[in-house]
Amino acid sequence: MDDDAACGPADDRATGHAPQPPGHGPHEGGPSGAPLPSPAHAAPRAAPGGRGTFEREAEVALLDRIDADLAAVDRALERLSQGTYGTCEVCATPLGTERLAADPVARLCPAHGTAPDG
């Protein structure tokens, strides 16, 4: 009989680690012995209850809002360069400092309401 076979796996002797029962080694799964993926290669899991999808939808909505806000700022800067910033886009009435302080990208006077961004 071979001396290495009698003493167990050479790796266990060399590292000083005790042998693991079947199904409990570092590269083995549960009782079936199926290999477990390493964390670096494991697919990301969604949080319980589908929160991963909900969080992604919330992130997309936030990014859409940021894009709309940036577009509104770009339009306000364009109006500033044209000399029309601070006036209603419908009737050219001055919007007033209070309205612009509350909403620097305002495009309409109170008489004409608020226009959707875009």
Number of C-alpha atoms within 10 A of each C-alpha: 5 6 7 10 9 8 10 12 12 11 11 13 13 8 8 9 9 11 13 10 7 12 15 13 13 10 12 15 15 12 9 9 13 11 13 13 12 10 8 7 8 9 9 9 8 12 11 7 8 10 11 14 12 13 13 11 12 12 12 12 12 12 12 12 12 12 12 15 15 12 15 19 15 13 17 19 15 13 17 12 10 9 10 16 22 23 19 19 18 11 11 14 13 16 18 11 11 9 16 16 10 9 10 15 21 23 27 21 20 11 10 12 10 11 10 8 12 8
